[in-house]
Amino acid sequence: MNEQKIQIAKPSFLGNEKKYVLDALESGWISSIGPYIDRFEREFAAYHGVKHAIATHNGTIALHLALSASGIQAGHEVIVPDLTFIATSNAVRYCNAVPILTDVDPDDWNISPESIMHAIKPETKAIIPVHLYGNPARMTEIMEIAGKHNLLVIEDCAEATGALLGSRKVGTFGHISCFSFFGNKIMTTGEGGMCVTNDDELAEKMRILRDHGMNRKKKYWYDQLGFNYRMTNMQAAVGLAQLEQLDTLLSSRDEILRRYKEKLSSCKGIVFQQTHGNRNVNWLVTVRLKGMNFETRDVVISELSRHNIDSRPVFYPIHFMSFYKDPVFSPAGNPNSISIASEGISLPTYVGLEEEKIDYIAHCLIKAYEKYST
Ligand SMILES: Cc1ncc(COP(=O)(O)O)c(C=O)c1O
């Protein structure tokens, strides 16, 4: 294949995106007031069957907003998976609380109820399960543990918009759930995020904190320290159009995963995330190359690149980062997170990725794996 590189991700604008953005521009409502924000929030809440959706400028601050509104502060501990994008635990640090980086399950790659149980201490106030790469975490058990220990649960659904645990959508289990609409996500607003909740009080707190902490009845009167975490009407215009397309986008991703699984099935050393029968929305089709290590996995990435295929490593465990080295953050060492990170590779996944390209990627991956695995 001597064509352009196959990208790892790209957005798909199949519906009303341009029409709505032009409408927003022409209306003059380009900042954080405007009809698209209200509509996007209303429709996103309706899609999830929850009472409130609060749009934000990105997914990282959605997490910070959720934690802040929940009163997470210095002296508190929050359990988060070690294997996730760094924003999940950074948001806890922004609150001056301590993220406890906890190991994930070797099969589904999500924070496991067992490791949560081991991490709970009197200081623990919350858990942030992440639905990694679009694969639902075991929320029913996690909510049971949280209920027993009186812990708040904030679902990090950044990579998993529309994923199903049984027949229930992720984002409807936790007390608050946070989404990302970054350009490579399941649906996008360029940059963007959302918090959803059924709790009236938390929703009101998030709305106030998102808008500098301004009193909702008295303009320019501030009762607390807040932030400017608002989404623009232009972002929301894109978001609304993407939401209208979401089910189509998801079916297309289902097909992509099905094809990858079929084409890679002959290689027993290439292993997918276990879904327990749930709907993984395949943010990025990601596999373990069994027996590889950080070095050989990176050689496979280079080899794919030579064949014009963009791929990327799985996230490094957060406790590898210099500012998370203190064992206070990861008392358990987290061997599963390390081995998934060392073997993991994400493959091109975007709506419109042609079957012959998937076949080509699978072929090149198997060849590279056979060449470099010991
Ligand atoms: C698991 C996870 N949490 C949080 C975020 C942060 O979202 P954003 O990039 O919109 O700030 C991301 C996005 O990349 C993510 O993958």
The ligand as a Gaussian input file, in Angstrom:
#p B3LYP/6-31G(d) Opt

LIG

0 1
 C      -10.132000       8.370000      30.230000
 C      -10.077000       9.829000      29.922000
 N      -10.412000      10.704000      30.876000
 C      -10.402000      12.019000      30.649000
 C      -10.057000      12.544000      29.431000
 C       -9.959000      14.016000      29.258000
 O      -10.752000      14.548000      28.273000
 P      -10.325000      15.850000      27.442000
 O       -9.230000      15.471000      26.519000
 O      -11.578000      16.230000      26.751000
 O       -9.903000      16.874000      28.424000
 C       -9.736000      11.668000      28.393000
 C       -9.442000      12.214000      27.062000
 O       -8.582000      12.046000      26.344000
 C       -9.723000      10.278000      28.633000
 O       -9.372000       9.401000      27.683000

